[in-house]
Amino acid sequence: MTGRCRGCGDTALRTLLDLGTVPAADHFPPRDSPVRPTESGHPLRMDRCAACGLAQLADDDTVTAEPRGIEPQALRDQAADAIDRVRAAGLLTGATVTEFGSPHGGTWLPLPGFTEATGPADIVLDCFGIMHEPDQRAAFAARAAATAPAGVLLVQFHSLAAIVAQGQWNALRHGHFAYYSLASLRTLLAAAGMSIVTAWNFDLYGGTVLVAARHGSHPADRAVEQLLAAEEEVLAAAGGLQQVVDRHVGALHDWLEDRAAQGLRTFAYGAASRAVALLAMAGAHRELLAGVADASPGKQGRRMPGTDVPIISPTDLVAAEPDAVLLTLPDLLREVRASLPQLDGRWFVDDPLRPRKVDR
């Protein structure tokens, strides 16, 4: 970056979170390749613009790899819920649709009753896609241009307020260029000639928001005003996010060492991007963490970046008969408990204070 906001171009940027240098979030080396010091040499910092409020990735010297993940059931369920809510609000109208996709999945297509547009569409969808755009101002302009004059733009994002409130510092990763509050998103949409008319809140990722926007100036409903008020109070404490990092990393390291000292074998589930910096900074290695299971065949046979911890299949995880399994993505709990009943009673959910055991 040139020291200018990715959204409004202002230079009034302040550091909100600095993780120093960590591994690239989406580069999973082959399992037996040596762990080199340069592997963990990528700066990772979140700045926030004092002018428009956008939190953003300061710089990114990594090269985006081909996505290797599998769309979780929680994301598919949430997409179906979102469609129902938008339809109930009377906003799913017209005949054409365009979707700006995300490497995380979560597609709404095919959308019953709609055909994919060749020009401006009645419904334009963006579910966690726009945060992957380095030039935020251009990205919002493109989505506004893709929306028909009387159309609706639907944008879903992981709430910055949720990240702050729950200490989700490891949501910061390479390739994610923007972290939105509802207020900053409203400002970015206004610059593109659109206004938010309503919003919905979801539990996914600890707190995600879906907004509906139209061209021109429109009054926001009560749901928008309530969300704005709630997030303003939370974001007043955003400066404390940096302090959560050391506490989280230290708690995980101590927990892994305690279990190893007791002769217990600990594994993890979920070779997700948000686990990359956490495990590397916590000093994870094979003696502390025997492996990380993941359902994605593209990740199996590789290792967690910056560590020698191998990525294995769920089948191999069950066969290993672990004493404990750390779930790096809490949203997967229902899905993995249903698919891996053999591990019931051994799940621990990652938490900034200390991994917490899941009751039977």
N, C-alpha and C positions, 0 to 999 in steps of 0.2 A: 504494500500500500504506500501511498504518498503522504500519509498523515492527514488525509481527508476522510470525512464520514462517507461510508458506502451508500448512505441514503440521501443525505442532503448536501454533501460536499463541504460542510463546515470543518474547520480545523480544531474546534474546541473538544478534543477527545481526552478522556480521563481513563486511566487503567482501573478496571473493576476486578479483574482476576488475572494473576500471572502464575503459570505453572512451570516457568523456566523452560527447560528442554525435555522433550518426551519423544517416544516413538511415534511414527506416522500411524494414524488411526485405522487405516484400511490396508496396510501392507503386512501380510502374514507370511513370514519367511518359511521355507521348507523346514520340516521338523529337525533334521540333523545338521542344518547349516550353523556355523559358529555365530555366537552372539557378539557382534562388534560394537565398540563404544559409540561409533558414529550412528548406529541404529537409533539411539535415543537422543539424537542431537537436533531435533526440530523444535524451534520456539513455539510456544502456545500461550497466547495472551488474549484476553477479552477486554476491549475498550468500550466506553459508552460515550455517546455524543451528548454534550450539554445542550445543544441546540434542538435536536429532534428527539432525543431520548433513546435512539437505537443502540442496543448493545451488539457488538460485532467482533468478529475475528480480526485481530490486528494485522497479522501477516500469515501467509501459508506458503512454505517452501517445499511442500510435499507434492507428489504427483498422484492424482486420483487413480486408484486401481479399479478394475472391474468389480462391481458388487458381487460378493460371495454369499451374502446372507439369504435367509429364507423368511418370507413374510410371516410374522407370527399370527396366530389365531386371534389374539387380542386386538390386533390392528384391523383384521377383517371384520370382527364383530363390531368394532367401533364405527367403521365405515357404514355398515348397515344401519346402525343406530342413528348416525348423522343424516343419512338419506331420509329416514322416517321423520326425523325432526324438521328437516327443511321442507319436506312435503306437507307436514301438518301445519306449518306456518304459511302455506300457500305460495311459497317462493320457487317451487320446482315446476315452472311453467315454460311453455314454448315447445320447440321441436328439435333443436340442435344443441349439441354439447361439444366442448373442447376441454381436454385435460392436460395440464402441465404436470408431468409425472415426477415421481420421487424415486431415488434408488432404494428407499426403504419399503417400497410397495404401497399398499393402502389405496389402490385404485378403486374408483367408483364405477368404472366401465366394465361391461356394457350397462348403460343406464336405461331401464325399461321405458319405452315411449319416446326415446330420443335417438337421433342419428348423429354420427360425428360430423361436425361442421367442416366446410371447406373455406369459410370466411368467418366473420364475426359471429359468435354463437350466443344463443339465448341463455345458456348456462356455461360458465367457465369454472373449472375445478382446479384447485391447487391444494393438495393434502401433503404437507411437509416438503413441498418441492422448492418453494421460492427461497428458502434459507440456504440452498446450495448455490445461489447465484452471487458471484463476487460483486457485480455492479447492481446494487439493490434499486437504485433509481431507474435504471433501464429495465430491470425485471418487472417492476410494478407498471411501468409504461407499456410494456409488451402485453401484460395481462389485461390492462384496461383497453388496449387496442383490439384485443381478441374478443372483448365482450360487446355484444350488440347494443345499440342505443338504449333499448328498454330491457336489456338483459341483466343477469345477476352474476356477480363474481363471488365465489365461495373460497375462502382461504382458511386453512387450518394450520395452527402452529403450536409448538411447545411453549407454554407461557413462561416468560422470564420471571414473573411473580412466583410461579410454582418452583422454579429452579432456586430462587432465593429462599423461599419459605422452607423448603425441604432440604436445603444444603446440597443440591444436585450439581456440585461443581464439575463433576465429570461428564455433564452434558456438553461441556466445551470440548470441541474436537476439530481437527483439521477437516476442511471441506464444508463445515457448517459456518457460513459467513455472517449470519444474522440471528439474533435472539430477541424476539419481540415482546414488548408490553403491548397491551391493547391501545394505549395512548400513542406509542410510537408508530404502530401499524396504521392508526387513523391518520396520523400526519403524513405518512408515506402514500397512503391512498389519496388523500386530499391533493397532494402534489401531482398525482396522476389524473385528477379530475373526478374522483369518486368519493363517496361517503358511505360509512357503515350505517346500516339500518337496524341490524339486530345481531345478536351473538349468542352462542351456546357454550357451556362449559362441560368438559368430560373428564373422567378420572384417569384416562390413558396417560402413561408416563408421569403420573402424579399431578397432572393438570394441563390439559390442552384446551384451546379455544378455537371455535369455528366462527368466522364472521361472514355475513352476507353484505355485499356492497353494491351500490348502483352508481351510474353516472350522474353527475350533478350534485346539488346540495339537498340532502334529505335529513329530517330529524331522526335522531337515534331513539330507540325505544328504551323502556325501563331496564331491560336486561343489560344493555350496554352501559348505562349509567351506574348500575350496581357493580358491575365488574370493574369499571374504571375506579370507583371509590375504594373497592377492596384492594386492588393492586397498588394504588397510591400509598396506602398504609404499609403494605409489605415492602415495596421497593425503597421506602425510606431507610430500610436496614440493609440495603444491598451491599454496602461497604463491608459488612461482616462475612461475606462469602469467602474471602481469602482465608479467614481464620478456620473455616470448616475443613480446609484441605489437610492441614497438618494433623488435625484431630482424627479425621477419617483414615488417612494413610497409616498413621501410627496405631490406631485401634485395630485395623486389619492385620498389620504386620505382627502385633503382639498376639492376636488371636491365633494366627497361623503358627507362630512359634510355640505357643502354649500347647496346642494340640499335637504338634510334632514331638514336643518334649514328653508327652504322655504316650507316645508310640501310636497315635491315631493317624489314619490315612485320610487326608482331606483332598477332595476334588472340587471343581467348580463347574457350573453349567452356564453357558452363554458366552461365546467368544465374540462379544459385541464390541463396537467401537468405544463405548463408554467404559469398558473394562480394561482397555489398553493402557491408558495413563495410570489408572488406579493400581493395577497389578505391578506395572513396572516401577512406579514410585514407592510401592509397599515392599519392594525387594523380593518379590515372589520368585521361587526357583523350585526345582523338582523335589527337593527334600522337604519343602514346606507345602507345596501344592503339586500333587502328583500328575494332574492333568486337568484340562478344561474341555468338557463335552459340548458339542454343538451339532445341531441337526443338519447343518449345511455341508454337503459333500465337498464343496469347494474349499472349506476350511480344514477339514479332517486331513491328517497327515502333515499339517503345518504346526507352527508354534506361536505362542503369544509374543508379539513384538517386544523386544528389549528383555526377554526372559528365555529360559530354556524349557519352559512349561509346554508340553505337547498338547495339541488339540486332537481330541478323540471323538468317536461316535457315541451316541447315547447307548448303543448296545454294549460297547466296550466299557462304558461307565458302570452299567449294571453288573457286568461280569467281574469288574474289579472289586465289588463288594465294599464300597467306601464306608468309612465311619461317619462322614459328614460331606454334604454337597452344598457349596456356597452358590446361591442363585444370584448372578450379577444383574439380572433384569427382573425386578419384582413382578412386572406385568405378565411374565411367563408362568407364574406359579400355578394357576389353575390348569393350564395346558400341560405342563410337565408332570404334575401330580396325576393327571388322568392318563397320560401316555406311559409313565414310569411308576406304576404302583409299587414295584419292588423296593423303591427307595423311600417309601412313606416313613416318616419319623426321623429322616436324616437330613431334611432340608433346612438350610439357614439362609435367610434373605439378607443381602448386603444392606448395611445401614451406616450412616456417617458416624454413629456412636460406637457400634459394635455389631457384628453379625448376630441377628436374632433368630432363634429357633422357631420353626413353624410347628404348631401343635398338630398332633395326629388328627 
